[in-house]
């Protein structure tokens, strides 16, 4: 997926092999405010609110 952005680990981050993948939410929603995410065939909607908060709904 091209929308993924991995951040470099900081001094307090775990070792790279234990690092948690990090994604830029704005890249996931492209030029909009919503993205559909599928887990085990179940669709979810990730939305960025006007207050710049994230909401994930089924």
NUBA-351005 format. One record per residue: residue number from 1; x, y, z of N, C-alpha, C in turn. Coordinates in steps of 0.2 Angstrom, whole numbers. Example, Ala and Ser with C-alpha at 12.3 -4.5 7.8 and 13.67 -1.06 7.14 Angstrom:
<recs>
+-------+-------+-------+-------+-------+-------+-------+-------+-------+-------+
: selum :  n_xx :  n_yy :  n_zz : ca_xx : ca_yy : ca_zz :  c_xx :  c_yy :  c_zz :
+-------+-------+-------+-------+-------+-------+-------+-------+-------+-------+
:     1 :    66 :   -28 :    39 :    62 :   -22 :    39 :    66 :   -16 :    39 :
:     2 :    64 :   -11 :    35 :    68 :    -5 :    36 :    64 :     0 :    39 :
+-------+-------+-------+-------+-------+-------+-------+-------+-------+-------+
</recs>
This chain:
<recs>
+-------+-------+-------+-------+-------+-------+-------+-------+-------+-------+
: selum :  n_xx :  n_yy :  n_zz : ca_xx : ca_yy : ca_zz :  c_xx :  c_yy :  c_zz :
+-------+-------+-------+-------+-------+-------+-------+-------+-------+-------+
:     1 :     4 :    -6 :     0 :     0 :     0 :     0 :     4 :     6 :     0 :
:     2 :     3 :    11 :    -5 :     8 :    16 :    -5 :     6 :    22 :     0 :
:     3 :     1 :    22 :     3 :    -1 :    27 :     8 :     2 :    26 :    15 :
:     4 :     6 :    21 :    16 :    10 :    20 :    22 :    16 :    24 :    23 :
:     5 :    17 :    27 :    29 :    22 :    31 :    30 :    25 :    28 :    37 :
:     6 :    32 :    26 :    36 :    35 :    23 :    42 :    39 :    29 :    45 :
:     7 :    39 :    30 :    52 :    43 :    34 :    55 :    49 :    31 :    58 :
:     8 :    55 :    35 :    58 :    61 :    32 :    61 :    60 :    32 :    68 :
:     9 :    63 :    26 :    71 :    62 :    25 :    78 :    66 :    31 :    82 :
:    10 :    63 :    33 :    88 :    67 :    38 :    92 :    71 :    34 :    97 :
:    11 :    74 :    38 :   101 :    78 :    35 :   106 :    74 :    31 :   111 :
:    12 :    67 :    33 :   112 :    63 :    29 :   117 :    59 :    24 :   113 :
:    13 :    60 :    23 :   107 :    56 :    18 :   103 :    59 :    11 :   104 :
:    14 :    55 :     6 :   103 :    58 :    -1 :   103 :    62 :    -2 :    97 :
:    15 :    66 :    -7 :    98 :    71 :    -9 :    92 :    67 :   -10 :    86 :
:    16 :    70 :    -9 :    80 :    66 :    -9 :    74 :    62 :   -15 :    73 :
:    17 :    65 :   -21 :    75 :    61 :   -27 :    74 :    55 :   -28 :    78 :
:    18 :    54 :   -24 :    84 :    49 :   -24 :    88 :    44 :   -17 :    87 :
:    19 :    46 :   -13 :    82 :    42 :    -7 :    81 :    35 :    -8 :    78 :
:    20 :    31 :    -4 :    81 :    24 :    -4 :    78 :    23 :     0 :    72 :
:    21 :    20 :    -3 :    66 :    20 :     0 :    60 :    16 :     7 :    61 :
:    22 :    18 :    12 :    58 :    15 :    19 :    59 :    12 :    21 :    52 :
:    23 :     6 :    23 :    52 :     3 :    26 :    46 :     0 :    33 :    47 :
:    24 :     1 :    37 :    42 :    -1 :    44 :    42 :    -9 :    43 :    40 :
:    25 :   -13 :    45 :    45 :   -20 :    45 :    43 :   -23 :    49 :    37 :
:    26 :   -19 :    55 :    37 :   -21 :    59 :    31 :   -19 :    56 :    24 :
:    27 :   -14 :    52 :    24 :   -12 :    48 :    18 :   -17 :    42 :    17 :
:    28 :   -20 :    39 :    22 :   -25 :    34 :    21 :   -31 :    37 :    18 :
:    29 :   -33 :    43 :    20 :   -40 :    45 :    18 :   -39 :    49 :    11 :
:    30 :   -32 :    49 :     9 :   -31 :    53 :     2 :   -33 :    60 :     3 :
:    31 :   -37 :    63 :    -2 :   -39 :    70 :    -2 :   -45 :    71 :     2 :
:    32 :   -48 :    66 :     5 :   -55 :    66 :     8 :   -54 :    66 :    16 :
:    33 :   -59 :    64 :    19 :   -59 :    64 :    26 :   -61 :    57 :    29 :
:    34 :   -62 :    52 :    24 :   -64 :    45 :    26 :   -60 :    40 :    22 :
:    35 :   -59 :    34 :    25 :   -56 :    29 :    21 :   -60 :    22 :    24 :
:    36 :   -61 :    18 :    19 :   -63 :    11 :    21 :   -58 :     6 :    23 :
:    37 :   -58 :     3 :    28 :   -53 :    -2 :    30 :   -57 :    -8 :    31 :
:    38 :   -54 :   -14 :    29 :   -57 :   -20 :    29 :   -53 :   -25 :    33 :
:    39 :   -57 :   -28 :    38 :   -53 :   -33 :    42 :   -58 :   -39 :    42 :
:    40 :   -55 :   -45 :    40 :   -58 :   -51 :    39 :   -65 :   -51 :    36 :
:    41 :   -65 :   -47 :    30 :   -71 :   -46 :    26 :   -76 :   -41 :    29 :
:    42 :   -74 :   -38 :    35 :   -79 :   -33 :    38 :   -77 :   -26 :    37 :
:    43 :   -81 :   -22 :    33 :   -78 :   -15 :    32 :   -79 :   -10 :    38 :
:    44 :   -74 :    -6 :    39 :   -75 :    -1 :    44 :   -73 :     6 :    41 :
:    45 :   -75 :    11 :    44 :   -74 :    18 :    41 :   -70 :    22 :    46 :
:    46 :   -64 :    24 :    43 :   -60 :    29 :    47 :   -61 :    36 :    45 :
:    47 :   -63 :    40 :    50 :   -65 :    47 :    48 :   -61 :    52 :    52 :
:    48 :   -59 :    57 :    49 :   -55 :    63 :    52 :   -61 :    68 :    53 :
:    49 :   -62 :    70 :    60 :   -67 :    75 :    61 :   -64 :    82 :    60 :
:    50 :   -69 :    87 :    60 :   -67 :    94 :    60 :   -62 :    96 :    65 :
:    51 :   -63 :    93 :    71 :   -58 :    94 :    76 :   -52 :    90 :    76 :
:    52 :   -50 :    87 :    70 :   -44 :    83 :    69 :   -44 :    77 :    74 :
:    53 :   -49 :    74 :    75 :   -49 :    68 :    79 :   -51 :    62 :    74 :
:    54 :   -49 :    56 :    76 :   -50 :    50 :    72 :   -56 :    46 :    75 :
:    55 :   -61 :    44 :    71 :   -66 :    40 :    73 :   -66 :    34 :    68 :
:    56 :   -66 :    28 :    71 :   -67 :    21 :    68 :   -73 :    18 :    69 :
:    57 :   -78 :    17 :    64 :   -84 :    14 :    65 :   -85 :     8 :    60 :
:    58 :   -89 :     4 :    63 :   -91 :    -2 :    59 :   -97 :    -1 :    54 :
+-------+-------+-------+-------+-------+-------+-------+-------+-------+-------+
</recs>
